[in-house]
Amino acid sequence: MTTFTPIHTHSHSWASDTGDWRQRAAYNSAFGNCRRRAAITTEFDADQLHHWAMQLSQDYLPDRWERVSSSALTRVAVHRERGLYYKDFVARSPAAALQALATGSRATRARINGEALLLAGIDAPGTILWGQLPGGTEYLFTVAMPGAGIDHWLRNLLAKRGPEALRQRRQLLHALGTFIGRVHATGFIHGDLRPDHVLAALQQEQFRFTLIDNERNARKTPAPGRMLLRDLMQLNMLAPGVVSRTDRMCFFRAWRRQMRELSPIEAKILAAEAYRRALRRLHHKGQR
């Protein structure tokens, strides 16, 4: 069994991933037609990773792998001892495959968007290996990041209303607002900013955040208001019984401080409209 030494360096544009045919040719010459690449400089056994990918893509769980709930068009699993996450992206349709030629596949976008976040100093899972399986399914192995989703923190870990829990809850929401404000101020729009797509870890009395599921990210400076509104609305999709109005105000105040391009009126309008739309959607879903 050979040890795989990564040969691919970080790339941050579509052209560098899809247009460097010389690098692809050199890679295929070295490793055959099995399309695999590594992105970080930690040594992993590429043959073992690819073998796991083939098993996981067939809904078989190798030893010590655990299934993680996901959408119908992806499979996600975690190997906690190795600190690895696996995700594959099922080909949606021939039309989607054609679109991917122009905009990049979902796996490519997830990897490159994650690299762009890391380059900007925003935590995201680093890619270890990516490749394509027979039939067109693409996969990623990424570093398992510490923490739990924001929804889990607010529904479970900080659900009690005692003084200490309330203090930590407000600390979490203030830090989250600062983090998301910094993400938006840097020009990033997540595109699918559900509470479970932001991981929070409490480290040395400070919360640290990681953005996951980054295939829908975009970067525009300044960030358009409608895209900010969508992100904020998605993040607010927690019922009033879980997150109070005061909780939300704590988040929005911290978010606003990072958004220096917005006037106070613009920020208030965005916050109020995001809250209104989130409550309307929650009402339609029967969550109050």
SULVEN-V824593 format. One record per helix or strand of 3 or more residues. SS is the DSSP state (H for helix, E for strand). FROM is the first residue (numbers start at 1). LEN is the number of residues. If there is no record, write none. Layout:
ss=SS from=FROM len=LEN
ss=SS from=FROM len=LEN
This chain:
ss=H from=14 len=5
ss=H from=21 len=11
ss=E from=36 len=3
ss=H from=46 len=12
ss=E from=66 len=3
ss=E from=74 len=6
ss=E from=84 len=6
ss=H from=94 len=10
ss=H from=106 len=14
ss=E from=127 len=6
ss=E from=138 len=6
ss=H from=150 len=8
ss=H from=163 len=23
ss=H from=195 len=3
ss=E from=198 len=6
ss=E from=206 len=6
ss=H from=225 len=11
ss=H from=245 len=14
ss=H from=264 len=21
